[in-house]
């Protein structure tokens, strides 16, 4: 199954800038009365799965999408190596929290479970239509793009008292494969409940401004466990449009998180929480949307990636990076 098949039954199609404006306004109009918070992610190719870098590289390595225990095990290896390399300290400020370590790793291209997002829908749209180059040639201009809007209300860890401590935790605050020894019955029940929540919900982190790029992008991350079935008593969390259900293997092929797509425009009813909306931006609309975003908001590579890494990536697109 192609990942795009998972999103297609519920997606909105954006054919021009006016469509983009309408869809973004529809998201906020639909949920304004409930003060919903959305995280936005743009991808230049609509056929790509929604993967974190660690999930993607484990999929390539294993030949199949990983389960949560695989992610947790390899994540532990990476964090142990960070410690061995002496990269876990923050200078005069002392030891970095686990999330701060993962954010730094993500920034410099190491694989993590974090999924980059923005809390600004227009920046999310810019990422979807961003110009990409490879060896002085433009990439993905003939490919449709995709924009995601993920409801993270109540699970933005900066604003939730239950999860706010995650920001400063020196150990992974989410469930890992190894269960602590000598747990009493109450502790074990809480751990089991957290394991269920971790792999059936999605969390978001609005990161401190560690660098200029995060500030410019109004950036943050999604995180959560790999999608999992709830077991034989409730195995079907992902209904298909028109009847039936997606198999868990199909869900994992499309997304590394427990995201459940929904239609944005329904006459009545619809989902009350955990909505995930997907918008396909036609390739023919990319140039217009790029131009309008630059004209209206000043978005371009120099403002979205305002650092030396961004300059190295985007400032000389006409120069080849390797010989033919």
PAMARGU-894294 format. One record per residue (C-alpha): x, y, z; residue number from 0. Coordinates in Angstrom, 2 decimals. Layout:
X;Y;Z;num
X;Y;Z;NUM
...
***
This chain:
X;Y;Z;num
0.00;0.00;0.00;0
1.24;3.50;-0.82;1
1.22;5.87;2.21;2
-0.89;8.42;0.30;3
-3.77;5.91;0.15;4
-4.13;6.24;3.93;5
-4.72;10.01;3.70;6
-6.57;10.27;0.40;7
-10.15;9.43;1.50;8
-10.20;12.37;3.93;9
-7.90;14.89;2.27;10
-8.76;18.38;1.02;11
-7.35;19.37;-2.38;12
-5.73;22.80;-2.74;13
-5.46;24.01;-6.33;14
-4.41;27.64;-5.69;15
-3.62;30.18;-2.99;16
-7.30;31.02;-2.48;17
-7.99;27.37;-1.66;18
-5.16;27.41;0.87;19
-6.58;30.47;2.61;20
-10.04;28.90;2.71;21
-8.84;25.60;4.17;22
-6.74;27.24;6.89;23
-9.62;29.52;7.82;24
-11.96;26.50;7.87;25
-9.75;24.71;10.40;26
-9.79;27.66;12.79;27
-13.46;28.52;12.18;28
-14.47;24.94;12.96;29
-12.65;24.91;16.31;30
-12.48;28.56;17.38;31
-15.14;28.16;20.06;32
-13.14;25.36;21.69;33
-9.74;27.11;21.50;34
-8.13;24.15;19.79;35
-4.36;24.12;19.25;36
-3.00;22.73;15.99;37
0.50;21.76;14.93;38
1.23;22.03;11.20;39
3.61;20.05;9.01;40
4.33;20.55;5.33;41
5.92;17.94;3.07;42
6.99;18.69;-0.51;43
5.83;15.29;-1.74;44
2.28;14.19;-0.92;45
3.21;10.54;-1.42;46
5.74;10.49;1.41;47
4.78;8.85;4.70;48
4.77;10.99;7.82;49
7.87;9.62;9.54;50
10.38;10.79;12.09;51
14.00;10.43;11.01;52
14.61;7.51;13.39;53
11.45;5.70;12.28;54
12.37;6.24;8.61;55
15.93;5.00;8.97;56
14.87;1.96;11.00;57
12.32;1.18;8.27;58
15.04;1.36;5.62;59
17.39;-0.76;7.75;60
14.86;-3.42;8.76;61
12.89;-3.47;5.53;62
9.65;-2.87;7.46;63
8.28;-0.18;9.81;64
9.42;-0.66;13.41;65
7.29;-1.29;16.45;66
7.54;0.89;19.54;67
9.91;-1.50;21.30;68
12.34;-1.17;18.37;69
12.17;2.63;18.49;70
12.64;2.72;22.27;71
15.59;0.33;22.15;72
17.47;2.22;19.43;73
16.63;5.58;20.98;74
18.21;4.33;24.20;75
21.37;3.36;22.30;76
21.61;6.82;20.74;77
21.17;8.60;24.06;78
23.76;6.35;25.71;79
26.22;7.24;22.94;80
25.46;10.95;23.41;81
26.46;10.49;27.05;82
29.63;8.57;26.13;83
30.61;11.31;23.69;84
30.17;13.90;26.42;85
27.45;15.76;24.53;86
24.82;15.55;27.25;87
26.01;18.60;29.15;88
25.03;22.16;28.39;89
28.12;24.02;29.56;90
27.59;26.25;32.60;91
23.93;25.25;32.69;92
24.77;21.65;33.54;93
23.25;18.52;32.08;94
20.78;18.82;29.21;95
17.35;17.28;29.62;96
16.49;14.31;27.41;97
14.24;16.48;25.24;98
16.95;19.12;24.88;99
19.41;16.41;23.81;100
16.95;15.08;21.23;101
16.24;18.60;19.93;102
19.97;19.22;19.45;103
20.40;15.87;17.71;104
17.45;16.66;15.44;105
18.87;20.07;14.54;106
22.16;18.56;13.41;107
20.65;15.68;11.46;108
20.95;12.72;13.83;109
17.98;10.31;13.87;110
15.39;10.90;16.59;111
11.72;10.14;17.17;112
10.87;13.86;17.04;113
8.76;15.07;14.09;114
9.35;18.71;13.10;115
6.23;20.90;13.08;116
5.33;24.57;13.26;117
2.49;26.23;15.11;118
2.04;28.70;12.27;119
-0.13;27.33;9.42;120
1.41;29.66;6.83;121
4.91;28.47;7.65;122
3.61;24.91;7.42;123
2.32;25.71;3.94;124
5.70;27.23;3.02;125
7.44;23.99;3.94;126
5.00;22.11;1.71;127
5.85;24.24;-1.35;128
9.50;24.98;-0.48;129
11.95;24.95;-3.38;130
14.36;22.03;-3.10;131
17.48;21.38;-5.16;132
19.73;18.45;-5.85;133
23.02;18.99;-7.70;134
21.79;22.32;-9.12;135
18.47;20.87;-10.25;136
15.04;21.63;-8.80;137
13.31;18.73;-7.08;138
9.66;17.83;-6.47;139
8.24;20.64;-8.59;140
6.11;18.12;-10.48;141
4.94;16.39;-7.29;142
1.89;17.31;-5.25;143
2.66;18.44;-1.71;144
0.89;17.74;1.57;145
0.01;19.90;4.57;146
-1.04;18.33;7.88;147
-2.98;19.98;10.72;148
-2.79;17.96;13.95;149
-4.98;18.72;16.94;150
-2.66;18.73;19.98;151
-5.07;20.40;22.41;152
-4.43;19.17;25.94;153
-1.22;17.38;24.97;154
1.05;20.36;24.43;155
3.48;19.45;27.16;156
4.44;23.06;27.90;157
0.88;23.81;28.98;158
-0.25;20.54;30.55;159
0.52;20.14;34.25;160
0.70;16.37;33.91;161
3.39;16.49;31.23;162
5.21;19.78;31.88;163
7.92;17.97;33.86;164
8.97;16.22;30.64;165
10.86;19.34;29.56;166
13.35;19.00;32.41;167
13.46;15.21;32.76;168
16.95;13.68;32.75;169
15.53;10.26;31.88;170
13.03;9.47;29.17;171
9.67;10.33;30.76;172
7.72;8.21;28.28;173
7.51;4.41;28.62;174
10.56;2.47;27.48;175
11.00;-1.22;26.85;176
12.64;-1.88;30.21;177
10.17;-1.89;33.09;178
11.61;-0.64;36.41;179
12.02;-3.33;39.05;180
10.09;-3.51;42.31;181
7.00;-1.64;41.14;182
3.98;-1.87;43.41;183
0.53;-2.58;41.99;184
-0.49;1.08;41.73;185
2.75;2.01;39.98;186
2.37;-0.87;37.57;187
-1.19;0.16;36.71;188
-0.07;3.74;36.07;189
2.74;2.48;33.85;190
0.35;0.30;31.84;191
-2.03;3.24;31.39;192
0.82;5.45;30.25;193
1.97;2.81;27.75;194
-1.52;2.76;26.24;195
-1.67;6.55;26.07;196
1.85;6.82;24.63;197
1.06;4.60;21.65;198
-2.50;5.76;20.99;199
-2.10;9.55;21.40;200
0.20;12.24;20.04;201
2.05;14.81;22.13;202
3.55;18.14;21.08;203
6.37;20.27;22.41;204
6.67;23.97;21.68;205
10.41;24.20;22.11;206
12.37;26.99;23.78;207
14.24;29.14;21.26;208
17.47;27.17;21.36;209
18.50;28.78;18.10;210
17.34;31.38;15.58;211
15.80;28.76;13.32;212
13.29;27.53;15.90;213
12.22;31.10;16.61;214
11.87;31.95;12.90;215
9.83;28.84;12.22;216
7.62;29.03;15.35;217
8.87;25.49;15.62;218
8.18;22.51;17.77;219
7.92;18.75;17.63;220
5.39;15.95;17.66;221
6.25;12.83;19.59;222
4.56;9.65;20.67;223
4.77;5.90;20.39;224
4.56;3.97;17.15;225
0.95;3.12;16.22;226
-0.32;0.05;17.98;227
-3.48;-1.99;18.11;228
-5.35;-1.91;21.39;229
-5.74;-5.66;21.34;230
-8.47;-8.16;20.46;231
-11.12;-6.33;22.47;232
-10.72;-3.11;20.42;233
-8.46;-3.77;17.44;234
-9.92;-1.30;14.95;235
-8.81;2.26;15.63;236
-8.48;3.31;11.99;237
-11.76;2.87;10.07;238
-11.68;3.15;6.31;239
-13.95;5.52;4.47;240
-16.88;3.47;3.23;241
-16.40;0.56;5.61;242
-13.71;-1.75;6.88;243
-10.53;-0.93;8.76;244
-6.88;-0.31;8.03;245
-4.57;-3.05;9.21;246
-1.98;-1.94;11.76;247
0.79;-2.70;9.23;248
-0.83;-0.30;6.75;249
-1.09;2.42;9.39;250
2.58;2.04;10.32;251
3.52;2.27;6.65;252
1.82;5.69;6.45;253
2.68;7.30;9.78;254
5.04;6.86;12.72;255
2.45;8.30;15.11;256
-1.11;7.37;16.08;257
-2.67;9.93;13.75;258
-6.25;9.32;12.69;259
-7.28;11.24;9.59;260
-10.67;12.95;9.51;261
-12.62;15.01;7.02;262
-12.52;18.74;7.60;263
-15.87;19.48;6.00;264
-18.74;17.40;7.34;265
-22.36;18.50;7.46;266
-22.87;17.40;11.05;267
-21.19;15.37;13.75;268
-17.56;14.57;13.18;269
-14.70;14.05;15.55;270
-14.61;16.15;18.73;271
-10.91;15.71;19.53;272
-7.65;14.33;18.13;273
-8.52;15.52;14.63;274
-5.85;15.21;11.96;275
-6.56;16.97;8.68;276
-4.59;16.37;5.50;277
-4.43;18.78;2.58;278
-3.01;17.85;-0.83;279
-1.47;20.86;-2.58;280
-1.39;20.33;-6.33;281
1.99;20.71;-8.01;282
0.51;23.34;-10.32;283
-0.20;25.55;-7.29;284
3.30;25.56;-5.78;285
4.71;28.55;-7.66;286
1.70;30.76;-6.90;287
1.58;29.81;-3.23;288
5.32;30.36;-2.82;289
5.08;33.81;-4.40;290
2.07;34.82;-2.30;291
3.68;33.62;0.96;292
6.81;35.62;0.19;293
4.85;38.71;-0.79;294
2.45;38.55;2.16;295
4.71;37.28;4.95;296
8.29;37.59;3.69;297
8.86;33.84;3.82;298
11.93;32.69;1.91;299
14.90;30.47;2.69;300
16.84;33.32;4.29;301
14.04;34.05;6.79;302
12.98;30.48;7.52;303
16.56;29.14;7.87;304
18.39;32.19;9.34;305
21.64;30.45;10.26;306
24.86;29.21;8.67;307
23.44;25.72;8.18;308
20.52;27.19;6.28;309
22.87;29.35;4.21;310
24.98;26.32;3.32;311
21.84;24.44;2.30;312
20.06;27.08;0.22;313
22.26;30.03;-0.71;314
23.98;28.52;-3.77;315
21.39;26.27;-5.46;316
22.88;26.87;-8.92;317
26.21;25.22;-8.03;318
26.52;21.47;-8.46;319
27.28;19.51;-5.31;320
28.90;16.54;-7.07;321
30.25;15.57;-10.46;322
28.05;13.74;-12.91;323
***
